[in-house]
Amino acid sequence: MKIPIPVAYFSVALAAIVMITARPSGPFVLVVTAPSAEAAGNMAVLDRADGAFVWASTVPWISVAYSQAPDFPERLLDAGALLVINHDLALGCLQGMNT
């Protein structure tokens, strides 16, 4: 089965847009750690990266963290985070939303 060229181009363009949008920018990031580590593991990663806890998901291994350091996303990954993305992609983490 051959994939039509326009579909391949669209897929590559869509992947590029998603990657650019998900790239961590600013002091707030969404942090995903190993599900087996639960909340304690997530907090340990934030602590090792010298970040501040901001918000917890209903899933204990996902949180939003804060740091003014420009290398904060890299430090989180080095500390054990599986994924660090732009916090704006987190549902329910919109500015002005009261929880």
C-alpha positions, 0 to 999 in steps of 0.5 A: 500500500502506497501512501499518497505524497500529500498525506506524507507531507501533511503528516510531517508538517503536523508532526513539526507543528506538534513538536514546536507547540509542545517544546517547553517555553517559559518558567512553567512546564508539564512534567510526566514521570514514571507511573510506578513512581506515583506522586512521591517520585514526581516530587523527587524529580522536581526536587532534584531539578530544583523546581517548585511544584505548582499543580497536580493532575488527577494522575499522581505522576503528572504535575506542573512545575516552575523555575526561572532557570533556562535549563530547567527542562533539561534538568528535569529530564536528567533528574528522571522525568520521562517527558517535559512539555509546554504546560499550556498543553495541560487541560485544566491548566489555563490561566485564570482558571480557578481550581 
